[in-house]
Amino acid sequence: MPPLEITTPSIIALTAVITAAAIWLIILAARLTQRPRNRPNPSIDLVDQARELKALGQIQEAVFLVRGETGMSQSAAARFVNRL
């Protein structure tokens, strides 16, 4: 059986495929960390508390409460409170 010959073009092609796969995995991991799939749902008690704070004019406190209980971002919690 003749020895396996690896030519320069095949090494370059293999390196390009491995590099592209690594870059794709890095991009996929970054996207998954930015948008987690299992976002916590606010409980009924939290909704009632936030609604009460909003009715009292304490919107920032309501946003802070929602963020602390759910882990939402500032903008997501603000949208949540504004929709109550």
N, C-alpha and C positions, 0 to 999 in steps of 0.2 A: 504494500500500500504506500503510495507516495506521500510525503509529508504535506501537511496542510499549509498552503501558502496564503498569507494575509497581505493583500496589496494595500497601498496607500489610499486609493479611493474608497476601498471598503472600510478602512479604519475611520476615515473622515465621515462617511455616511453613518456608521454606527455611532460615532461621537455626536453627530447632529441629532440623531433619533433619541439618544439618551438625554441630551441637553433639552430637547423640546419636551420630552416627557417630564423632566424635573421641573421645568418652568411651568408647565400646565398644572402639576401637582401643587406648586407653591401658590399659584393664582387661585386654584380651587380652595385651598386651605384658608387663604386670606378672605375669600368671599364668604365661606361658611362661618368664620368667626365674626364677621360684620353683621350677618343676619342669622342669628340663631333660630332654629326651627321650633324649639319648645319654649316659647315665651309664656311666662306665667300669666294666668288669667286673674284679674282682680276679683276679690271676693265681694259678696253683696255688702258686707259691713264696710269694706273699704270704699265702695261706691257711695254708700250713704254718708260716710264721714267726709269724703271729698265734696259731695254735693252740698252738705251742710256748711263746710268751710267756704265754698264758692258763694253760697247764699249770703254769708256774713261779709262778703267782700274780701276774704282772705285767699285770693287765688294763688299767690305764691306759696302759701302754706299748704294748700291742697295739692299743688304740683309736687312740692317737697315730700308730702306724705305718700303720694302715688309712686314717686321714684324710689323712696325708701322701702316700700312694701313689695314692689314688683321688679325693681331693677331696670325700669324703662329709662330711656335717654331723656334729657331735658325737653327736647322738642316733642317726643312721643307722649310724655306725661302731660305737657301743656295742651296738646291736641285732645287728649283724653278728657282733661278737666274742662276744656272749652266746650266739648260736646255734651257735657252733663246738663 
